[in-house]
Amino acid sequence: MKKILFAVSGLLLLSNSFRAQDDNFDKKFRFGLKVAGQPTWLKSGDNNTKGNGAGFGFGFGLITEFKLSDIVHFSTGIGGDFETGKIKYRNDYTATNPNNYYVGYVLDNNSSLVKTENGMQQSSLYSSGNTAFYPITERKIKTTYLTIPLSLKLLTNEYSGFRYFGMFGGEIGFRLKAKAEDKYLYNINSGSSTVGGSGTNSNINIGSDATLIPMRVGMNLGIGTEYRIAGSTSLMLSVNYFHSFTNLMRNESKYAVTNSSYNATDGTMSFTHLKQNLLANAIRINVGIMF
C-alpha cells in the first residue's frame, strides 16, 4: 500500500512539474537573442536612378516579448543591422556632349564630398586639395542602423514541441553610418582625340548627403516557428520582410549634380542637383533562442 501511495505521489509531482514547464513556456515576459542574414536592396522613385541588384547584410539583436493573451504577444527589442544596396545612374556624359544627363561630384583629398552651391567660384570648387569631377555610373551603399522593432506576434498552440507564429508591425531605425563605393566613366577631349577611362572611388562618406534626421520608419512582416527545448527555453527561426517608408538620402543632393554651367564673366557656377528617393528593402532570415 505504501509503495502505491509513493508511486501516485511521484506521478502527481511529475505531472505538476510538466504543467509548470508548460506554464513557463508561455510566461508573461520572455527575452532572447538572435542573429540574421539578410539580402538587402534599394528601390528608387526617380526614373534616372534605379536599383541594381541585392547585396548581402547581417544583423543581431536582443528580443523582448510580453504576453497580451494566450495567442497574442507584443515583441520588441534592440539590434544592429548592417545593410548593402546597389543603384545605377543614367549617364550620357561625353567630352563632346558635356551637357547630356549625368550624375557627378567633386571629392577632396580625404575622399569626402565637396558641397556644390549655385554662385560659388569655380576656383573655390577646384581649390587646392580637391580632386577632379567624377561622372558616376554605379554606387554600392553600405549602412549601419540601430533598430527597434515593434510587432504583434500571433502564436498557435504547441504541437509536438513546436509553436508557429506570424508577425506584423513596424520598425524604427537610427542611422549610424553611411558609406559608398562608386564606379565612374569619363571621356577627356585632348584636342584631336577623345580618351576614355573608368575607375572606382571607395569608402566615400555619404552621411552628409543622407537624410538630415538620421531616422527611418518601415514595415516589418514575418512568419516563423519555435521549438521548445525545456521549460520556457526554445529555438526560434523566422523569415521577415522589411520595407522602409522613408528616404535614405536627401530629397535633393547638396553634392551630386546632373548639370553645371560656368559664367566666364564673374567665374561663378550654377548647378542642377540630383533628385534622390531611395527606399531600403530586406529579407531577414533570423535564428535565435528564447528564454
C-alpha positions, -999 to +999 in steps of 0.1 A: +000+000+000+028+024+009+045+016-025+013+025-043+010+058-024+046+067-031+041+059-068+009+080-070+026+109-052+056+107-076+033+107-106+015+138-093+047+156-086+060+148-121+027+159-136+029+192-117+065+196-129+054+192-166+025+215-161+048+242-146+071+238-176+041+243-199+031+274-180+067+287-181+068+283-219+040+308-222+050+331-193+042+368-192+077+380-201+104+364-222+137+375-238+161+361-263+190+367-287+190+365-325+214+367-355+202+373-391+215+370-426+197+395-449+197+401-487+191+439-490+183+461-520+173+496-528+144+509-549+144+544-565+115+567-572+134+586-598+135+575-635+172+583-639+182+562-609+173+525-605+181+496-582+210+474-594+206+441-575+208+430-539+237+429-516+242+407-485+240+421-450+236+408-415+222+418-381+219+408-345+198+418-316+181+413-282+144+402-283+119+411-255+084+397-256+053+405-235+022+382-233-010+400-240-032+369-243-027+331-250-022+338-287-010+374-289+023+387-277+040+421-281+075+418-294+102+444-294+139+447-286+170+464-299+196+454-325+221+464-352+217+459-389+245+462-415+230+466-450+242+468-485+223+482-515+232+488-551+220+515-575+227+525-611+227+560-626+218+571-661+250+586-676+251+601-711+282+623-704+309+627-731+336+652-737+319+664-769+284+665-753+291+675-717+255+688-712+240+654-716+225+639-685+250+626-660+254+623-622+287+635-608+305+651-579+338+665-567+359+649-539+385+664-517+418+647-508+401+629-479+375+612-501+348+635-487+322+651-509+326+688-518+294+708-515+282+724-547+263+757-544+249+780-571+270+811-573+302+796-560+335+804-577+349+777-599+383+783-583+367+775-549+352+743-562+386+731-576+407+746-548+439+730-536+433+695-523+400+689-543+403+663-570+386+661-604+350+658-612+336+622-613+307+612-636+295+581-618+275+551-632+270+528-603+270+530-565+271+504-537+258+519-504+267+503-470+247+515-440+247+507-403+215+511-383+204+508-347+170+492-349+139+489-326+112+465-339+076+469-327+054+439-336+024+419-327+032+381-326+003+357-332+010+322-320-006+288-324-009+262-297+020+238-291+022+207-313+049+182-305+071+209-291+065+234-320+046+266-320+041+286-352+036+323-355+031+353-377+043+388-370+033+422-383+042+457-372+068+483-378+104+492-371+123+524-362+159+527-372+186+552-364+214+556-390+249+554-375+270+552-407+266+555-445+294+548-469+296+543-507+317+528-533+313+543-568+322+533-603+327+562-628+334+566-665+349+596-682+359+610-716+386+636-719+389+656-751+426+661-758+424+681-790+425+657-819+412+627-799+390+616-770+404+594-743+380+572-723+386+556-689+370+542-658+377+539-621+364+533-586+361+556-556+359+536-524+349+543-488+332+576-495+314+591-465+279+600-478+264+606-444+262+644-450+241+637-482+218+613-464+186+625-447+191+653-422+172+634-395+191+601-393+159+580-386+138+557-408+104+541-403+094+509-420+071+479-422+082+445-407+062+413-416+072+377-408+064+341-402+083+316-381+084+288-356+097+280-321+108+246-308+107+241-271+139+226-256+129+227-219+106+249-199+104+283-215+136+278-235+131+274-272+149+277-305+135+302-329+135+305-367+117+332-387+118+349-421+108+386-422+103+412-449+113+448-442+103+478-463+113+514-455+088+542-459+114+569-455+141+581-480+176+571-472+190+603-488+182+640-490+154+647-515+178+669-533+215+663-531+238+690-518+268+674-536+258+653-566+248+673-597+232+664-631+243+695-649+266+725-643+274+757-661+302+783-659+299+821-662+331+833-677+323+869-668+325+865-630+338+830-627+308+816-609+290+783-615+254+771-613+242+735-608+212+712-613+213+689-583+204+652-582+169+643-570+171+613-546+144+589-534+160+556-522+139+531-501+156+502-484+142+466-485+154+434-469+146+397-464+158+387-430+164+351-420+165+351-382+179+323-360+177+327-322+170+314-288+142+325-264+142+321-226 
